[in-house]
Amino acid sequence: MSIVTSYFANTYTGSRRKFQQACLQAGIEIEHYVHTLRGINDEELATDVARIGPQDAETIIFLTSATHGVEGFGGSGVQVGMLLDEKRPLLPDGTALVLIHGVNPFGFSWCRRVNEDNIDMNRNFVDHAGKNYPENDLFELLYPHAVPKRWKDSDFQECNEKLAKLAEEYGVVDVRKALTKGQYFHSDSVHFGGQSASWSNETLYKICNKELANAKNGILIDLHTGLGPYGYGELMTPSKPGEAVFDQLQKWFGDEVHSTTAGASNYAGSKGSVLAGFRPGSSKLNWTSVGLEFGTLEQKIVSHAMRGDIWLYVHGEPQSVLGDEIRTLVRDAFYVDEDRWKDMLWERGREVVDRVFNGLSNS
């Protein structure tokens, strides 16, 4: 077993403990933003923040985990490596690295992508005050078939057949995008963006606005798992070629960065994502954000787990034997408990942060 595998854990409590111990070992203080609810084992839930670098840094780089709660197991391991690994990147002058551990601690603890209100955090960063929600009329036709009523193969098959017929009528790509880009009126279905800013949304703004108080530049690297080839980390942005953010990212990463709105990324993109809808700091701040998405298992397995997650809390009994089985199914779809996968996550995560550091040093 490599040292890298020791950075990862398969429970929220274990991941949080490893992060806290790594901060202690590195001599880094932690600030805790405690959630109002408790975890699956009645443990405290919190978003933990560690800052590495000078307080007067002009450039702040944020590395976030668990925007989608259950995806935090992978992201947490990368963050621990940034504190302990001998090959961790060295900060450029005038730069600070802020590790935000557990953006959505409820989902992290309960092995859910979503939060306590079934909100997909990567759809929640929209104009709730004005109820200015992104259009997604096609979802109304898909809604009855997005999540089955019973946990039976026959029900899943029937839903899939109905969705396939709608895809024939409206187009495979349009149906796929309508299912995944976010909807705001069905809290009992997939990719619900909520109708108000969630605790995690508000907390992320508090953290970033505080850390950016004296900064001129802010960069967000948001860690995710569950999409793409096994262990590969795809870089994605909603910005298009020719726009300032995309051109900046291309300077750092070349053709490895993909636009979710104008390119060949596996991700359909959402106007309510943390990459597209989250904008902290002052209007004078230069803000750049990029997602780093690591593949896990076959997409049909991941999609089934996502539907199972919603089904359990809408139609099932979360505290049951079947509930434990479904949570394990969800965790395994987004966290591959294999040494090779963990090594790939750390190496790619380290490489991405290092290339941002080098780009800043050379600019």
Secondary structure, 3 states (H helix, E strand, C coil): CCHHHHHCCCCHHHHHHHHHHHHHHHCCCEEEEEEEEECCCCCEEEEEEEEECCCCCCEEEEEECCCCHHHHHHHHHHHHHHHHCCCCCCCCCCEEEEEEECCCHHHHHHCCCCCCCCCCHHHCCCECCCCECCCCCCHHHHHHHHCCCCCCHHHHHHHHHHHHHHHHHHCHHHHHHHHHCCECCCCCCCCECCCCCCHHHHHHHHHHHHHCCCCCEEEEEEEEEEEEEECCEEEEECCCCCCHHHHHHHHHHHHHEEECCCCCCCCCCCCCCCCCCCCCCCCCCEEEEEEEEEECCCHHHHHHHHHHHHHHHHCCCCCCHHHHHHHHHHHHHHCCCCHHHHHHHHHHHHHHHHHHHHHHHHC
